[in-house]
Amino acid sequence: MTMLVPPWLEPLLNTDFFSICGTHGDAARSECNMYCLDCNDNAFCFYCRSSKHKDHQVIQIRRSSYHDVVRVSEIQKVLDISGVQTYVINSARVLFLNERPQPKSSGKASSHVCEICGRSLLDTFRFCSLGCKLVGIKRNGDASFILDAKNEVLALQRGEGISSRGGNQLREGLEHDIYPTTPPPPPSNARRRKGIPHRAPLGS
């Protein structure tokens, strides 16, 4: 199991975030929303990072609808997140740390569900969160969090977690959203209109 899961992941998933820092409680950015992968200890705030974790690997946890999320751009540098459902929140691609309560069914049966908790998914992912992938690894051993070149190539080929543009609502990235809607620039050999020539003033 140690070869499939980094030692800091389970403590990270069990950490309580967004409490007020006991040292910097009066400061503006005193919420404990950061985690150090080197120290593998409690959450801390922006100011603690500057003073105690300056040269360490640190990730920032964010919150969406009272649930903890992490940006894909941060976590994918240290973790193989293939198979985990991703979403777009405020134009940033994120994934959830832990399982969330399943919302009431709208009457539509989803063709994709999390293998662990049964939550409806929007695409062909296996898990709804990092926590569910961890349970899946412990249960079946057929996935991994450890990054390697092969996993990265496979993830790119599958197009997992393609981001989309998107407003403030939680939504899954759709492939057609990655293409720009602005018209393409004109060809470089297009003829340009000549401007009006300016004559030099006549001498006296």
N, C-alpha and C positions, 0 to 999 in steps of 0.2 A: 504493500500500500504506500510505503514511503516513496517508491519510485513513481507513483502516479499522482500524488498530491504533495505540494510544497508544505513545509512544516508550519508556515504562518497562516495558511488559509482557514483552517478550522477556528483558531482564535479570532481571526478577523470576523468571521461570520457570527461569532458569539458575542462580539463587542457591542456595547451600547454607545451610540453616537448622539451628538447634539445636546449633551449636557453642557452647563456653563463651566468653564475652566476655573479651578480653585485658585490659581495663581493670577490670572489675568481677567477676572470676572468683571471688572469695571471698564475694560476696553471694548471697542466697537466690534471686533471680530473674535469674540471669546468663546464661541461655540466649539466644542470638541468634535470636529468633523474630519480629522486626519488620522492616518494609521501608518506606522513605520514598519516596513517589512524586515528591516535589519534588527530592530529592537524587539519586535513581536510582543508588544505590551499594550497598554491601554490607549484609548483615543486621546488626542490632544488638539490644541487650538493653533491658529496661525502663528501666534507669537512664540509658542513652545517650539514650533518647527524651526523658526529662525535661530533660537538659542540652543536647542538640544539635538536637533536632527538635521543640521544644515547640509551635511554631505551624505545623508542616508537616502535609501529608496523609500519615498513616501507617496501614498495615494490619498486623494481627497474623496470623501463620501458625500453624496448629495442626497436630497430628499424629494420624493414625488408622492403626493397623496399619502403622506405619513409612512412611506416605505423607503428604505435605504437603497440607493442606486449608485453605480459607479460608471464613469465614462469609459466607453470601449477604448478610446484612444489612450487612456492611461493603463487599464488593466490588461490589455492585449500585449503589452510589452513584457509582462511578467507571468502571464497565465494563458494557457490554451483554452479559449472560451468557445471552441467549436461545439455545436449542438445546443447552445443556450439561446433562447429567444432574446432578440434585441428590439429596442424601441427607440423612437425619436422624441425627445422632450426639449423644447426650446432650441430646436435646430441642432442639438447634440445627441449623438447615438449613445445609448446607455443600456445597461442590463441590471436586473434586480439581484441583490445579495441573497435574499432568502425567499422562501415560499410565501405567497400571499393568500388570504382567504378567497375562495372561488366566488365570484359574484353570482347573483341569482340568474338562472338560465333565462334567456330571452325567447326560448322556444326553438331556436335554431341549433341543430346539432353540429358541433365542430368536427371537422375531419382530422384535426391535429390536436392532440392532447399531451400534456406533460406525462412522461413515463412513470413519474414518482407520485405526484399529487393529483393527477387527472385534470389539472387546470387547462382550459381551452387555450390553444395557441393559434396564432394567425398564419403560421407557415410551417414548413416541414422541419421544425426543430424538435429535439428530444426532450429538452428540459425548459422549465419556466424561469429558472434562477440558478445561481452558482450553488446554492445550498442543495437544490434537487439534483444537480449533476454530481455533487459530492456523495449524496446518498446512493445514486446510481453506480458510481465507481465502487463504493464499498460493497454494494449488493452484487454487482455483476462483473466488475473489473474489465469491462469492455470499452472504457473511455479513459482519458487522462487529462490532467491539468498541466502537465509538463510540456513546455514548448520545445519543439524541434523543427528542423527544416521541412521534414515530410508533412507534419501536421499543418504547417503554415501554407504550404503549396496546396494541400487538399482543401483547406478552408477557402482559399482564393478561388479554386476551381469550382467549388460548390456555390460561391457567391454568398456565403453565410454572413448575415449581419450587414448587408448593403444599406447604407444610410440613405435617408430621403430628406428633402427639405420639408420643414413642417412647422407649423405654429406652436402654440403652447400646449396642445393636447397630446396625450399619449397615443402614439400610433406606430404601426410597424412600417419599416422602410420598404418601399415598393421599387422594383427595378426600374420602371419607367420614369420614376421621379429623379433619377440621377442625371438625366439628360437636361441640358439647359433649354429654356423656352424662348430665349432671345434669338433673333435671326442670325445666321452666320455672317461673318464679315465678307465684304466683296473680294473677289479674286485680286491678287497682288498686281496682275497685269491690266487691270481695268483702267480705261483712259480717264484722265482727270481734265476737268475744264480749266482752260487757261485763265488766269486772272487778267484784269485790265492793266495794260502796261503803264507805268508811270514815267513820264518824260522829264528829263532834267530841265530845270528852269532856264529860260533864255538869258543869255548874257546881255548886259546893257550896252 
